[in-house]
């Protein structure tokens, strides 16, 4: 099918474009961008809407196989396209984990069956996520893996991470590390500081992240491997990444919307929807993350979408699982707080949520709105306010820290490979 998107505000960081125009899609590719007069089988009148390359989330958890009651690849994909994400990369901490070629192929197949977003597996760095033996990296790549990670399980052994960085060079894939020193973090459930002492909750010090990031960067330097630091949360870690980039080390990083916008004070409510790993930090840390995002130290915004059933998440704070969902809220909360009311441009936001993640993962045809690019496009309304209501989510889970927040930036259409897979009017 050919689709003509007419009179949209085209925002494309890959071409440094922010202007009113049209987009013609033919088949699964972008055919023309600018002033398009040719006929099309379907016309989308996009006056007042932003047209951007489809969002790419390089860090989600879909729980399948093993915990399908919290999320499946089908429900997660539906949540993704409702939030404007056309590509998602699922972490390997499932049951069993994604540590074989067959496991990676299963994820790809289930994503195709769902028929929504493109779903790519992130292969495990080590067998069983146990940190003892390297996984079969070549097989995982053949099965469709676009990166490697033991996310959820920090790689304790420096020797193991060194080997992983060396081996991943053969496939030009990035190692995504959950950078925390597990011994320093111990049994902490929130940021370590005065507030954790007042609340009587065990804390996770900023040093637990800073020490691990420093180690990872040094190993990336000596191996020449590609390191991506997941979910930065401390000012110290931002400084370490900034310094590493200035010295030419191959390191990239991401931050989540909740770490960009929320702080540890919210834990005073003892609401488990504010319990995540790494924990919410101080206002100074939050400001450092935003600064890193603006100056290019932080390359990407990733949701770390981590669904849990209500039965699990509604336990008391110390016993509830870590993690919150974010696919259906990320665009809106980031736009509202950092673009509409903050220091970021719309072009920068799309770069961090689409163009840069696609580049880091080597997805060359994604993250751009140019002729020949994959026709992955999100159309969203930045003017009409709406209220985040978890009851309306496509995700099976409801554990969001943004419930009740009034936002702007509502997705109207999501197009994947030339197919309209989400239409808010339907």
N, C-alpha and C positions, 0 to 999 in steps of 0.2 A: 504493500500500500504506500502511496505517496501522501504526505501530510504537509500542509503549509501552516506554519505558525506566523500569524500576521500582527504587526505593530507591537511587538514586545520590546521591553528594555533588555537588550542583549548584553549580558555580563560574562566576559570570557577572559580570564587572566592569561591564558596561553597566548592570546593575541592582543593583550592589553586593550580590550574593547569594552566600552560602556556607552552604548548608544541605542537609539530606537531603530528597529529594523525587522526583517522577516527571516525566517529559517525554513528552508525546504528540505524535507526528508524524502528520500527515495529508497525503498527497501530498508536495509538496516544501517544506512549511512546518511550523513549530512551531505546534501548535494549543493546547496547554495546558502549563503548568508549575506544579508544586506537588503537591497531592494529587489524583491522577487515578484515577477508578474505572471509566471507560468501557472497553468492549471494544476490542481491536486485533487485527489479523491476525497480528502477530508481537510477542512479548513478550521483552525482553532483561532478565534478572535482573541488576541492576547493584550488588548489595550489595558494598561494599568498593571500588567503582570511582568515579572522579571523572568527571563529565559536564561538559564545557566546550564553548563555541563552537569550531568547527573552527579550527585554527591557520592563520594567513595569513602566508606568506613573501613579502615584497616584493622579494626579491633572490636569484634562482637563475639558473644557466646550464645549459641542457639540450642545447646543442651542435648541435641540429638546426635548420636544415640545415647540412651541411658536415663535421661530425666525429661522425657517428653511432656510430662505434666506441667512443667514450667515453660517450655518453649519447644517448638519443632522448627525444622528448616522452613516448612511451609508457612507457619504463623509468623516466624521471624522475618521471612521475606515479605509477607504482606505488611508487616509493621515498617519495614525498610522503605518500601515504595510509597507508603502513606506519609513518610517523613522526607521524601525527596531523594532517598539513597537508591541509586541504580546498581551499585556494586558493594558487596559486603564480604569481608574476610573473616571466617569463623575460626576461633581459637581451638586448639586440640584437646583441651581438658574435658573431654566427654568420657562416657563409660561404654565401651573401651575407648581409649584415646586415639587420636588420629596420628598413628605412628607407623602405618604401613601403606603401601600403594593401594591396597584394596579399600582401606578406611578412607583415604583421600578420594578415591573414585566414588565411594558411596555418597560423600557430601556433594560432589559435583552432580551426580545423578539425581539426588533428592532436590537439589536446587533447580535443575532443569524440569523435573516433574512439577515443582511448585509454579513455575512459569511466571515469576515476578522479577525480582532482582537477580543479577548475576551473582552467584555464590561461589567463592573460592576458598578452599581449605588452607589453613596455616598448619604445616606439618610440625609434629613434635621434634624438638631438638634431641631428646633422649628417649629410649624405649620405656614405655609406660610412664613417662614424665618422672622417672625415678632418679634421674641425674647420674646414672652409673654407666650406661653404654649409649653411644650415639645411635640414633635411629637410622633407617635405611634412606638416606637423603635422596639418592638418585631415584629410588622407587617412588618416594613421595612426590618428587617433581614430575615424574611420568604420570602419576595419578592426578596431577593438577595443582599441587601446592605452589603458592606464590611467595612464601616466606616460611621461616621456622621460628618456633617459640615453645617454651615450656610454661607459658603464662599461667599464673596461679601458683606455680611452683618455682621460686627463684632457683637459678642454677648455682648451687653452693660452691661447687668445685671450679676454681679458676682454670685448672688444667682441662676440664671438660669444655668450658666455654671457649678456651683457646683453640681446642681441636675443632669445635663447631664452627668458629669463625674461619678457620683455615679451610675446612671442607666445603663450607658454603660458597667460597670463592669459585669453586669449580662450576657452580650453577648460577653464579651472579645473583644470589638471593640474599636477602637481608635477614639478620638474626634480630628478632624482636624480644628484648629481655625485660622481664618483670624485675626491675632493679631494686632489690631490697636485701639487706643483710638479715637473713632469717633469725640469726642468733640475737642480734640487737633488737629486732622487732618483737621477738618472743611471743607472748600471748596478748599483745596490745590490741585494743579495739578502737582507739581514737588517737588523736594527736597528743603527744606527750607534752605536758606543760602545767601551768597553774590550774587551768580549767579541768584537766583530767584528775588532778589531785583533789580539787574541790568536789568533783562528781564521784570520786572514788572508783574510777575506771582505769584499768591498766593502759598505759600509753605507748605509742610507737614514735620514737624520736626521729627528728629530721635527719640525724646522723645515719640512721639505718638505710635511708635512701642515698644520702650523699656518698657514703663509703662505697656502696655497691656501684653507683654511677662512675665514681673515680676508677674503680677496678676495671669495669667494663670498657671504659674509654682507653685505658692503658693497654688492654688486651687487643682492642681494635687497632691501636697504633702499631703494636709489634707484629700483628698478623696481616695487616692490610685488609682485613675483612670488613664487611658492611654491618654496622651496628645501628639498631634503632631502639631508642630508649622509650619504653611504654609509659603512659600516664605519669608524666612528671608532676610533682606536687610541692617541691621545696625551692626556695630561692637559691640555696646552695647548689642544687642539681642543675638549675638553669645556668648559673655561673660556670659550672664545670663543662656543660655542653657548649656554651658560648666560647670558652677558651679553647676547647678541642677543635671547634670549627675554624677558629682563627689560625690554628696550627696545621690546618689541612687534613685532619683526621676524618675518615669516612664515617661520620656519625650524624644521624637525624633523630628527631624526637617528636613526641605528640603530647597533647594535653586534653583532658576531658572537659566538657561544658561544666560539670559540677565543680571541678577544681578551679575553673576560671571564675565562677560566679558565687560560690558558697564558701563559708568559713566554719571553723570548729564551734563557734557559739551556738549553732543550730543543734548540736548534740545535747545541749541543756534540756531539750524537750524529751530526750530518751526515745525519740522516734527512730526505729531501725532503718527507715528510709534515708537517714543521713549517715548510715554505716557503710563504708566502702573501703577498699584497699587499693592504693594507699588512702589514709584517712584525710578528711577535710583538715586543712591547716590554718595558719593564721592569716590575718589581713595582709601582712607584709609579704607572705608567701604568695597569696593570690595576686597581689599587685606585681610581683616579680614575674609570675607566669604570663600575665597580660603584656608586660613589657617585653618579655621574650618572644611572645607571639608577634608583636608589632615590629621588632627589630630583626626578625628572621631566625632567631635562635631556635624557636619552636616551629617546626615545619608543618605540623598537621593538627587538626582537631579530630579526635576519635571518641566515640561514645563509651567504649568499654561496656556496651549493652549486656547486662548481667541479670537475666530474669530469675525470679524465685516465686514459688507458690505463696499465696497469702498465709497458709498454715505455717510455712517455714519462716517467712519474714516477720510475722507478727509475734514472735517470741520476744522475751525481754532483751534489751539491747546487747548485753554481753554474750548471749547465746544465739542471736539471730545471725544468719549468714551475711557475709560481706557482699556488696554490690547493688547497683541500681540500673534500671533500664533507661534508654535514651534515644532510640532511633526515631521515635515519633515527636520528640520535643527539641532535638538538638538545633535544627535550623532556626526554629522560632525563638528559643531562649538566647542563642548566640546573636541573632539579628537584633532582638529587642534590647538586650543589655549592652552589647559591644558595638553595634553599628548604629541603630537608631538613637540610643542614649549614650553612646560611648565613643571611643577614639578610633574605631576601626572603619575602614571603607568597605563597601559591599564587594568590591573587587578583591580586597584582601581576604574577606570571609570565604568567598568561593575558592580562592587559591588554597586556603588551608583545609577546606572541606572537600575539594575535588581534584584540582590540578596537581597539587603536591603529593597527596597520597597515591594517585595514579602513577606519578613519576617514581616515587620511592619503590613501588611494587613492580615497576617495569611494564605497566599496562599502557602501552604506547598509544593506542587508539582511543583511550578514555581521558576524561579530564579536560576536554577542549571542545569548542564549537567552531570547527573549521571544516571546509569541504573535504570529504574523505574520512573524517573522524566517525567513530561509532555513534549512532544516533541515540545516545543516552542523554536525556534532557529533563530538567525539572523546571516547571513553571509555577511561580509562587507569588502571592499577593502580600505586599509589605505595608499596605495601608489599613486593612480591616482588622480591628482588634478581635481577639477571641480568648477564651479561658481554657487552660489545659484541664481536661477531665479524663482521668484514667479509665473511667467506665466506658469510654468510647474508643479505647485503644484496640488495635488489631492484634497486638501482642497478647499472649495468654496470661502474662503477668502484669501487675499493677504497681510495682515497687519503684515509684518515681519520687524524687525529692522536689519536683516542680508542680505538684498538684495544686490547682487553684490559682496559679500564676496567670495574670493577664499579659498576653503577648501579641506581637504582630509577626507576620511571616508564615502565612498558611499555604501549604502546598495545594495547588489546584489540579495539576496534571503531572504525572511522571511517565516518561517514555523510555523504554528499554529496547535497544536494537530496533528502533522504528515502530514499536508496538506501544500503544497507550495501555499501560498496566495499572494505572490509578487515575481516576477521574473523580474529583470530590463531589460532583453533581450526581454521581451514580451511587 
